[in-house]
């Protein structure tokens, strides 16, 4: 039996004595796009950081393809939030993307021609090749996000963990990313995103993990993204939720009309 | 006295190279305050090394200073995490405390320790040519020059060999961690280089002015450099010109040499900011003119 790309068992985390996540367990299937959803402060980014070993766990077990992180380090590409990066650092786009190759280089080695070819290919994938000599400080938010995606692609990983990749990006970038997701899925790669926009969940993601300090539900989008579950997750205080309810109500009306 | 001038200039120039190199990495990791802290607390390491080894052995001094330097970095980080104090507050607490202990030890053991407080604080670069390394009949140059020469070589070697790693870790430590890079190791390696550099610069520029050379040339370079390599060259360039001009100014007006050099690094920074502002203004004017021409 093949191991799932990611399985989390009874994971708990805290931030300075306050519990952030309690007893979270889930498994995700291979070759799917997965959204981690939840209100602000629900612990979505913390969960991602905890799984990547960037923030210590209080308890619990995380397995990638059946192994602990250390054994699979380079098979997992992490895309940090845009705000967590230093965009004034004196470096150009190409050198950032080449960092995706660093895990395979010893500390004294320079990137080889092959590494450069992979980085070039990754930049072309996100339509940023024309910007390869540009300073990162001269990029728009969407372009910065695509550079980070290219960095992850250059790593040649099997599982991608992305923290809010759709936050504050333009339409071109959003389109480039969804196209890329489709191509990655075709290669049986798995993508996990912390996501905030409930309106696009159904269109972009096959699988959903709902979190609010605890796991609310996890499973295929069509099954899990129900009004009841969303209420449990967001506590009915989000205006987006109302939009969502309305949308579902309308689609039900359409269905009734269609049936009739 | 020509030879004396040469030794002083060579020492100051090497101090400039080695401080600029580690200074760039400190600035990019937003740790210039930690550089400031280490440059002060190494005093305690030096004094303890004197007292324990009972000699002016360079090796004992280097070991003592490096240990205390690393302790400063580690303790201030621990104080920040355990005591829930802000980073800058914890750094400020640790290094002033270490520095104060160093000053107390010097005053208590003034008879036995061949150091005086003024020299430690402000440096005594004019004394450099009077402390020569002598082997048999031959004079091999000033002790301070050999010391800083060795440290400069070490800094160059480490920075050139591990250039890619330092860039990755400075740019995005979290990303480096996810790629399996040992970020803690590179952090403490940098702290070791900072400790060695400040100790070796001690006699030349003193504990206070070495901070100017660590932080200011690297900051001037940061304002316009487009790559890490360019930033390092630029910082070294700023430091070298400040050393030369500062020395000339000091000789001409009979000023304290180290202070003149440090003052010049500050002027360089102001000048760089002015040029950048002017360029920005000029570009905007040109682009407005182009647009006007276009709409007409």
Interface residues (C-beta under 8 A of the other chain):
Chain A: X16 X52 X53 X54 X70 X73 X74 X76 X77 X78 X80 X84 X85 X86 X89 X90 X91 X92 X95 X96 X99 X102 X103 X105 X107 X108 X109 X110 X111 X135 X151 X155
Chain B: X28 X84 X161 X162 X164 X165 X167 X168 X170 X171 X172 X174 X175 X176 X177 X178 X179 X180 X181 X222 X225 X226 X227 X228 X230 X231
